[in-house]
Amino acid sequence: MNIAEVLTQFKRQNNVNNDYIADYCGVTKSTVSRWCTGKSKKVHPETLEKISQMLNIDLEDMTRVNGLAYEKPILGTVKAGYGLFAEENMEGYETVSEPDFHKGDYFLRVTGNSMKDANIHDGDLLFVKSCTDIPSGSIGVFLINHDEVTVKTLIKKPNCWVLMAANPDVEPKIFTHEEIVTTPVQIIGKAIYSKTEL
């Protein structure tokens, strides 16, 4: 994580603003603003010590900007099936490892069992990397007709896309190139992994 991510997370978790951070660290509000927007990544060692005290983190960990929870937002639901509209309400945040923090962008809550044979189950959290294209054979997240979100394996054929379930009881959906444009059918992400909450 960088200083912008650390401070943004601290403000969200503690319900404080830039004024609080500026007062605590003895810097100007504009300095804090530059940190939080990523415009400035340089922090004086004495100021870094104050930030570590504010965050209640060991200075050595703070120097590496380590020892903090890496989090990604849970944005709503995705249908492992068809016909469920996208819900834009945010559930909260899910902790991820530092490597995973850089691999994906957000989680979606899975509903339905059409991807069960790909180990994506009802209630799972699907970690997604935002993108507009994926290779054929990849599991992706698709936005259909602007309001339906589904997770399926994409099979690209010369004249169509096939959205394939990982459940023999669920029929695939086939879209011609014209239907991909007119419906439309959009790739909005690639599935990184699915996790079942205990």
Secondary structure, DSSP 8 states (H G I E B T S, - for coil): --HHHHHHHHHHHHT--HHHHHHHHT--HHHHHHHHHTS-----HHHHHHHHHHHT--HHHHHTT-SS-EEEEEEEEEESSS--B-B----EEEEE-HHHHTT--EEEEEESSTTGGGT--TT-EEEEEE-S---TT-EEEEEETTTEEEEEEEEEETTEEEEE-SSTTS--EEEEHHHHHHTTEEEEEEEEEEE---
